[in-house]
Amino acid sequence: MSISQRGAARLSSSKSSPYPSPSGPYYDPELHPQGVINLSTAENSLLSHKILPILNEQSIKSQHLRYRVTLLRSSTPQLADLLPTYVNYRKPVRPVTRANSVAGPGVGSLLAQLFWAICEPGEGVLLSAPYYHDYERDIVFPAEAKTVLAHVPAHVDPLSPDVIPILKQRIQSSNAEGVPIRCLLLCNPHNPIPRCYPRETIEGYIALAQQFNLHLVVDEVFAYTTLSTDSNPHPTPFISVLSLPIWQDPTAAFLQRLHVLAGPTKDLGCSGLKAGLLVTENADVRTLVERGLLPTPISGATEAALTGLLLDEERLTILLEENRRQCAEAMGLCSRWATYHDLPIVEANAGVYFILDLSPVVTNLGLEQGGLEEVSITSQLMRRMITNKVYINPLALDADPQKYRFRFIYTHVQDTLKLALRRLEAAFGLGSFPEVAES
């Protein structure tokens, strides 16, 4: 055998999507105008025209050409200090510093190392469903832990306190089935549901973790991408777990099992610059994660680019506010488009995505009349989209209890977003919404 048994097992367990995906380059107005517009990847292009000039102004110094251990012992501004400063805008009870955090090359990398540090092989990480399905990548490798889902019925709001009894029951059933739950994973703001958790639910997660002696991992990577809309001018605000009273007692045993992930790249539309922060009071966890990241540290180029962006706090505040404003404008256009076509949506009050329900399209096209299964009908919808050069992932990948819903990434510049909406109209034989029609 040319690979290890462990590697072979991972290959055999890898799941491929049952749904079609596009080929060729994605849309670019200059390089690939006939390419597929990708509405599936949670990227934000709204600030690119403002972020790029700032990043291009930054200079790579000699320290950025050295190994990270050398950079960290220099006086050059460093993300190990500036990322905690960014998180401190959330007004945590205990300030985040270099001493109680670990900077790493993105939240995904930090999560993978964190799960390796706190989970034994075969132990479970519990999430409510629907959930962000790529978490499984970080749970399974390298920790060899297992993703355990608590399926929330369609009539229950999965962000409400009503989800806590469902999670509790799943902890008990998974333990009885031989997959002991080691960790709860909470994503706030939620992905793919584009809203923030109320305080009562966050406190319910904490109480559940305390009751069953579990770790609680909280992903707050979309913390500053929040917005109000015409239909919901006063949405549930973002509340960081770092701001809750649990942190007032530094000797509290539970703080050793509470870990928070954060970072600026989603909020500032530069996800390709891989940098994130793990906040934890657990010194052993910090040490293990730091050592695990030694082969794959934050690059010197990312250090140079992002430190220059984060150093100017006044400019950063303006950029974050501009991001919220542009998100609200883009979401407003999508809401009006969906209303015009009688398509139900879950409007975004957080994150870079909203949920688009294509059930009316399925009915109008008569796709259920042939007795096809949901996977086949969803695939037909996706093939129609891909043929018309637009691509959206179905929430079926995220264990959504409702059929034919899709996570639509709306944070594209206006010309691209309007073109995407026109292509969707062509894909499903919809009329032309005047606001997006070609002039």
ABEGO torsion letter per residue (X at the ends): XABBAAAAAAAAABBBBABBBBBEBBBBAAABAABBBBAABBBBAAAAAAAAAAAAABBBBAAAABBAAAAAABABBBAAAAAAAAAAAAGBABBBBAAABBBBBEAAAAAAAAAAAABBBGBBBBBBOBBBAAAAAAAAOAAGBBBBBBBBBAABBAABAAAAAAAAAAAAAAAAAGBBBABBBBBOBBOABBBBBBAAAAAAAAAAAAAAGBBBBBBAAAAABBBBBAABABBBBBBBAAABAAAABAABAAAAABBBBBEAAAAAGBAABBBBBBBBABAAAAAAAAAAAAABBBBAAAAAAAAAAAABAAAAAAAAAAAAAAAAAAAAAAAAAAAAAGBBBBBBABEABBBBBAAAAAAAAGAAAAGBBAAAAAAAAAAAAAAAGBBBBBAAAAGBABBGBBBBBABBBAAAAAAAAAAAAAAAGBBBBAAABBX
